[in-house]
């Protein structure tokens, strides 16, 4: 992969990583309610972790896909465990599942894009 792409992806990955940490540990009262007809909470988790793992794999091309997925799942699980300790938020098993789905979906999409672009 091109060196400039890897450098930009690393910057974006670490920025996204910090964004997830900040949003995950904000008190629930500080997070805006964006639901209109249904709560998009789990969809947001899927998108956040799909983006994180995709950026991770582009930023660190030698990282195996299984490791990238594992790191994403581990991060999501650790955050869920720490949320009740650090903030007034609850542990939610479905958040961990949504994070894991996002990690897997992100790499499936990346693999499809790379295959189509023949990178």
Order of alpha helices (4+ residues) and beta strands (2+ residues): alpha-alpha-alpha-alpha
